[in-house]
Amino acid sequence: MSKTTRATQMLTKAGVAFTTVSYEYDPNAERIGLQAAESIGEPPHLVLKTLMADVDGRAVCVAVPSDREVSMKKLAAAFGGKSAHMMKPADAERATGYHVGGISPFGQKKMVPTAIEVQSMEHAYVYMNGGQRGLQVRLSPKDALAALKAKAASLVAD
């Protein structure tokens, strides 16, 4: 498996310190983020899943802990919208240029507004998808926020 992807190239170009972690991707896993966390031996709250959504007709990207669910109401509010829904997998792949299970917030075909769960900012590091199935990048959540020009927001359901 190559550890050079559009995501890692973007992080390198941005001067962000990160390490890569490979793991055995299970295409049949019920919850990909939880499977990634278990495979790399990290708690699920440190492994953020990348989700693509639509807020009032605009594509957005969100990263939340793999053991939590996104609140559509909070998601819409974070982007100043009225309603939100998750993108269909094929639409997410088309928008990002990545395959489901390997969608990274970094190095997408077109930069879209991005938000990271605010609780994740409390950790020294988090893992985010590295741009292909079976690859995570370990980095500071604050560095991820800066590299993505993202916002930290409350996104998860209570």
C-alpha positions as CSV (number, residue, x, y, z in Angstrom):
1,M,0.0,0.0,0.0
2,S,1.3,3.4,-0.9
3,K,1.4,5.9,1.9
4,T,1.5,8.8,-0.5
5,T,-2.0,10.1,-1.4
6,R,-3.5,13.4,-2.2
7,A,-4.2,13.7,1.5
8,T,-0.7,13.1,2.7
9,Q,0.7,15.4,-0.1
10,M,-1.6,18.2,1.0
11,L,-0.5,17.8,4.6
12,T,3.2,17.8,3.6
13,K,2.7,20.8,1.4
14,A,1.0,22.6,4.3
15,G,3.9,21.8,6.6
16,V,1.7,19.8,9.0
17,A,3.5,17.2,11.2
18,F,1.8,13.8,10.8
19,T,2.5,10.1,10.8
20,T,0.7,7.4,8.8
21,V,-0.7,4.2,10.2
22,S,-1.8,1.3,7.9
23,Y,-4.3,-1.3,9.0
24,E,-6.3,-4.1,7.5
25,Y,-9.4,-2.5,6.0
26,D,-12.5,-4.7,6.2
27,P,-14.9,-3.8,3.4
28,N,-17.7,-5.7,5.3
29,A,-17.3,-3.9,8.6
30,E,-20.6,-2.5,9.8
31,R,-19.0,0.7,10.9
32,I,-15.8,1.6,9.1
33,G,-14.5,4.1,11.7
34,L,-14.9,1.7,14.6
35,Q,-13.2,-1.1,12.7
36,A,-10.3,1.3,12.0
37,A,-10.0,2.2,15.6
38,E,-10.0,-1.4,16.7
39,S,-7.4,-2.3,14.0
40,I,-5.0,0.4,15.1
41,G,-5.6,-0.2,18.8
42,E,-6.8,3.3,19.6
43,P,-10.0,4.4,21.4
44,P,-12.8,5.2,19.0
45,H,-13.1,8.9,20.2
46,L,-9.6,9.5,18.8
47,V,-10.3,8.1,15.3
48,L,-12.4,10.6,13.4
49,K,-14.7,9.5,10.6
50,T,-15.0,11.7,7.6
51,L,-18.5,12.3,6.4
52,M,-19.8,14.2,3.4
53,A,-23.1,16.0,3.7
54,D,-25.4,18.5,2.0
55,V,-26.5,21.6,3.8
56,D,-29.1,23.6,1.9
57,G,-27.7,22.3,-1.4
58,R,-24.0,22.9,-0.5
59,A,-21.5,20.1,-0.1
60,V,-19.8,20.1,3.3
61,C,-17.3,17.8,5.1
62,V,-17.4,16.9,8.8
63,A,-15.1,14.9,11.0
64,V,-16.5,13.3,14.2
65,P,-15.4,10.6,16.6
66,S,-16.0,7.2,15.1
67,D,-18.2,6.1,18.0
68,R,-20.6,9.1,17.7
69,E,-23.5,10.0,15.4
70,V,-23.9,13.4,13.7
71,S,-26.9,15.5,14.6
72,M,-28.3,16.8,11.3
73,K,-29.7,19.8,13.2
74,K,-26.3,20.7,14.7
75,L,-24.7,20.1,11.3
76,A,-27.0,22.5,9.5
77,A,-26.5,25.1,12.2
78,A,-22.7,24.8,12.1
79,F,-22.8,25.9,8.4
80,G,-25.6,28.5,8.9
81,G,-28.2,26.3,7.1
82,K,-31.7,25.1,7.7
83,S,-31.5,21.5,6.8
84,A,-28.8,18.8,6.3
85,H,-28.6,15.3,5.1
86,M,-25.8,12.8,4.4
87,M,-24.6,12.5,0.8
88,K,-25.2,9.2,-1.0
89,P,-22.0,7.2,-1.3
90,A,-21.7,7.7,-5.0
91,D,-22.1,11.5,-4.7
92,A,-19.5,11.6,-1.9
93,E,-17.1,9.7,-4.1
94,R,-17.7,12.0,-7.0
95,A,-17.3,15.2,-4.9
96,T,-14.1,14.1,-3.2
97,G,-12.3,11.9,-5.7
98,Y,-11.9,9.3,-3.0
99,H,-13.6,5.9,-2.5
100,V,-16.0,5.4,0.5
101,G,-13.9,4.0,3.3
102,G,-11.0,6.1,2.1
103,I,-12.5,9.5,2.1
104,S,-10.2,12.0,3.7
105,P,-11.0,15.7,4.5
106,F,-7.5,16.4,3.1
107,G,-6.7,16.7,-0.6
108,Q,-10.3,16.4,-1.9
109,K,-10.9,17.3,-5.5
110,K,-12.5,20.5,-4.5
111,M,-12.2,22.1,-1.1
112,V,-15.5,22.4,0.7
113,P,-16.5,24.0,4.0
114,T,-15.3,21.6,6.7
115,A,-16.1,21.3,10.4
116,I,-14.5,19.1,13.1
117,E,-16.3,18.0,16.3
118,V,-15.2,20.6,18.9
119,Q,-14.7,17.9,21.6
120,S,-11.8,16.5,19.4
121,M,-9.9,19.7,19.9
122,E,-9.2,18.7,23.5
123,H,-6.9,15.8,22.5
124,A,-3.2,16.0,21.8
125,Y,-3.7,13.9,18.6
126,V,-6.4,12.3,16.5
127,Y,-6.5,10.0,13.5
128,M,-8.2,10.9,10.3
129,N,-8.4,9.1,7.0
130,G,-5.3,9.3,4.9
131,G,-7.0,9.2,1.5
132,Q,-7.3,5.5,0.9
133,R,-8.8,2.5,2.6
134,G,-6.6,1.1,5.3
135,L,-4.6,4.3,5.9
136,Q,-5.0,6.8,8.8
137,V,-2.9,9.9,9.5
138,R,-2.1,10.8,13.1
139,L,-1.9,14.5,13.8
140,S,-2.8,17.4,16.1
141,P,-6.5,18.3,15.7
142,K,-5.5,21.9,15.8
143,D,-3.2,21.4,12.9
144,A,-6.0,19.6,11.0
145,L,-8.3,22.5,11.7
146,A,-5.7,25.0,10.3
147,A,-4.8,22.9,7.3
148,L,-8.5,22.5,6.3
149,K,-9.4,26.1,7.2
150,A,-12.1,24.3,9.1
151,K,-14.2,25.3,12.0
152,A,-14.6,23.5,15.3
153,A,-18.3,23.0,16.1
154,S,-20.7,20.8,18.2
155,L,-21.8,18.2,15.6
156,V,-22.6,15.1,17.5
157,A,-26.0,13.9,18.7
158,D,-26.4,14.2,22.5
